[in-house]
Amino acid sequence: MITRGYEAWVRDFEDERERRAAAPEPTWEQGARVHPAIWRSVRRFQVGESGDGANLIAKADRAGDAPYARAVRLFVAEEQNHARLLGLLLGAGGVPPLTSHWSDTVFVRLRRLLGLRLELLVLMVAEVVALRYYRALRDGTGDALTTRVAGAILADEVRHVPFHCERLREAFARMPRPLGRLVLLGWRALLLAAALVVACDHGSALRRFGVGRMRFVRDVTASAGPVVRSILDRAV
């Protein structure tokens, strides 16, 4: 696999920032109307998107790769924009945001205990789960404003996964391949656990999306294969 280089990722993030700045904002005043179970679900995801990313940025700075550190800052800014969009969507539905949620607290504390490589692996769990969740939110409500917001976030998440895979591929190339496979086996187990937690915690919303708990878990775990193959591909 040919890597892009982090200067290219910086340009990608900057191009997306300019495109977003030039695009009109969603029409928040049109309001949003979805089932209360979906609002409860969106509130929890909004909390998860609202971190400042300071810990990840500090670790990227310590890695000594200036273009990568710049790209990480731009990635964090996109995640913060997701929190902004979801917050405004909640406001359009007359729903107050949450200030915290236990699952996000556990997730953030776990990430902060780890080095950059392991933090990225934990972060990738959230990214892969988010891919399936925002696709379900985009396709499953019938509300125009919710569909637009979820689609915009999903488009960003699709770009984020290969960005993190590139850094992880470099890290795994420096360890014995059997060890790398063992670590990624553990990552798959963590992904399964996270998918089960989300399926239980957001089950009512998933049913409203027409997905259901078990299908959500199956879809998330099935998406792990391409991620693992991308990380283990050492060809450059």
Long-range contacts (C-beta under 8 A, 24 or more apart in sequence): 1-169, 1-230, 1-233, 1-235, 1-236, 2-236, 3-166, 3-169, 3-170, 3-236, 4-166, 5-67, 6-65, 6-67, 6-68, 6-70, 6-71, 7-67, 9-67, 9-68, 9-71, 9-163, 9-166, 10-67, 10-70, 10-71, 10-74, 12-159, 13-71, 13-74, 13-75, 13-77, 13-78, 14-74, 16-78, 16-156, 16-159, 17-74, 17-77, 17-78, 20-81, 26-85, 26-88, 26-145, 26-148, 26-149, 27-145, 28-88, 28-89, 28-91, 28-92, 28-145, 29-92, 30-92, 30-144, 30-145, 31-92, 31-93, 31-94, 31-145, 32-89, 32-92, 32-93, 32-143, 32-145, 32-146, 33-93, 33-143, 34-93, 34-141, 34-143, 34-146, 34-208, 35-205, 35-208, 37-204, 37-205, 37-207, 37-208, 38-137, 38-141, 38-146, 38-205, 38-208, 38-209, 39-90, 39-93, 39-95, 40-204, 40-205, 41-137, 41-202, 41-204, 41-205, 42-86, 42-89, 42-90, 42-95, 42-137, 42-205, 43-90, 43-95, 43-97, 43-98, 43-101, 44-98, 44-101, 44-103, 44-104, 44-201, 44-202, 45-86, 45-130, 45-133, 46-83, 46-86, 46-87, 46-90, 46-97, 46-98, 47-97, 47-98, 47-99, 47-100, 47-101, 47-104, 48-101, 48-103, 48-104, 48-107, 48-126, 49-79, 49-80, 49-82, 49-83, 49-86, 50-80, 50-83, 50-87, 51-79, 51-108, 52-76, 52-80, 53-79, 53-80, 55-111, 55-112, 55-119, 56-111, 56-116, 56-119, 56-123, 59-115, 59-116, 59-119, 60-116, 62-116, 63-116, 68-167, 71-163, 75-160, 75-163, 78-156, 78-160, 81-156, 82-153, 82-156, 85-149, 85-152, 85-153, 86-149, 86-153, 88-149, 89-145, 89-146, 89-149, 92-145, 103-197, 103-201, 116-171, 117-168, 117-171, 120-164, 120-167, 120-168, 120-171, 121-168, 121-183, 121-187, 121-190, 122-190, 123-164, 124-161, 124-164, 124-165, 124-168, 124-187, 124-227, 125-187, 125-190, 125-191, 125-194, 126-194, 127-157, 127-160, 127-161, 127-164, 128-161, 128-191, 128-220, 128-223, 128-224, 128-227, 129-191, 129-194, 129-195, 129-198, 129-220, 130-157, 131-157, 131-158, 131-161, 131-223, 132-216, 132-219, 132-220, 132-223, 133-198, 133-202, 133-216, 136-206, 136-209, 136-210, 136-211, 136-216, 137-209, 139-209, 140-208, 140-209, 140-210, 140-211, 141-208, 141-209, 161-227, 162-230, 165-227, 165-230, 165-231, 168-231, 169-230, 169-231, 169-232, 169-233, 169-234, 172-231, 172-232, 172-234, 173-234, 177-232, 180-231, 180-232, 181-232, 184-228, 184-231, 184-232, 187-224, 187-228, 188-221, 188-224, 188-228, 191-220, 191-221, 191-224, 192-217, 192-220, 192-221, 194-220, 195-220, 195-221
